[in-house]
Amino acid sequence: MQPAAVSIPNQVVVPQTEPQFKDKDAKSINGFLGILLHLILSGFNLGLTATGPGALLLIITGPIWLVMWNSYVIVNPNEAVVNQFFG
């Protein structure tokens, strides 16, 4: 015995009028200023580990210091770069 045939209704495809992505203007700073800020934050974090009671502040500034490493990229002419954070 065969099962009864099931009819599947036709699906209507609605054309997309909205784009699936949106371009956003990115803001950036000079790379030398970024390296200088990174070095200053490194010294600050090393000072916090040496003094001891600044552990709470180190918990806040430590992850910021680590995330900053992901933002150093070299963009050549006629190229594009995408940074993806937390995903």
C-alpha positions as CSV (number, residue, x, y, z in Angstrom):
1,M,0.0,0.0,0.0
2,Q,1.4,3.4,-1.0
3,P,0.9,6.6,1.1
4,A,-1.5,9.2,-0.3
5,A,0.0,11.9,-2.4
6,V,0.5,15.2,-0.7
7,S,0.2,18.3,-2.7
8,I,2.6,21.1,-1.9
9,P,1.3,24.6,-2.6
10,N,3.3,26.8,-4.9
11,Q,5.5,29.3,-3.1
12,V,5.4,32.9,-4.2
13,V,8.9,34.5,-4.4
14,V,8.8,38.2,-3.5
15,P,11.7,40.2,-5.0
16,Q,13.9,41.9,-2.5
17,T,13.8,45.7,-2.9
18,E,16.1,46.3,0.1
19,P,19.8,45.4,0.0
20,Q,20.9,42.7,2.3
21,F,23.8,44.8,3.5
22,K,24.5,48.4,4.4
23,D,27.8,50.2,4.0
24,K,29.0,52.1,7.0
25,D,31.7,54.7,7.1
26,A,34.6,53.5,9.2
27,K,36.6,55.8,11.4
28,S,40.3,55.3,12.0
29,I,43.3,56.9,13.6
30,N,46.9,57.1,12.5
31,G,48.7,53.8,13.0
32,F,51.6,55.5,14.8
33,L,49.2,57.0,17.3
34,G,47.6,53.6,17.8
35,I,51.0,52.0,18.5
36,L,51.8,54.8,20.9
37,L,48.5,54.2,22.7
38,H,49.1,50.5,22.8
39,L,52.6,51.0,24.3
40,I,51.2,53.4,26.9
41,L,48.5,50.9,27.9
42,S,51.1,48.1,28.0
43,G,53.2,50.1,30.5
44,F,50.1,51.0,32.5
45,N,49.1,47.3,32.7
46,L,52.6,46.3,33.7
47,G,52.6,48.9,36.4
48,L,49.2,47.6,37.7
49,T,50.6,44.0,38.0
50,A,53.6,45.3,39.9
51,T,51.6,47.3,42.5
52,G,49.0,44.7,43.2
53,P,45.9,46.5,44.3
54,G,45.0,47.5,40.8
55,A,43.7,44.1,39.9
56,L,40.1,45.4,39.1
57,L,41.5,48.0,36.8
58,L,43.7,45.4,35.1
59,I,40.6,43.2,34.5
60,I,39.1,46.1,32.6
61,T,42.2,47.3,30.7
62,G,43.7,43.9,29.9
63,P,41.1,42.8,27.4
64,I,41.2,46.2,25.8
65,W,44.9,45.7,25.3
66,L,44.4,42.3,23.7
67,V,41.6,43.5,21.4
68,M,43.8,46.3,20.1
69,W,46.1,43.7,18.5
70,N,43.4,42.7,16.1
71,S,43.1,46.3,14.6
72,Y,46.6,46.5,13.1
73,V,46.2,45.8,9.4
74,I,48.1,46.9,6.3
75,V,45.8,48.1,3.5
76,N,47.5,48.3,0.1
77,P,46.1,50.6,-2.7
78,N,43.0,49.2,-4.4
79,E,42.4,46.7,-1.6
80,A,39.8,46.4,1.1
81,V,40.1,44.9,4.6
82,V,37.4,43.8,6.9
83,N,37.9,43.5,10.7
84,Q,35.5,41.2,12.5
85,F,35.4,41.5,16.2
86,F,33.7,39.0,18.6
87,G,32.5,36.6,16.0
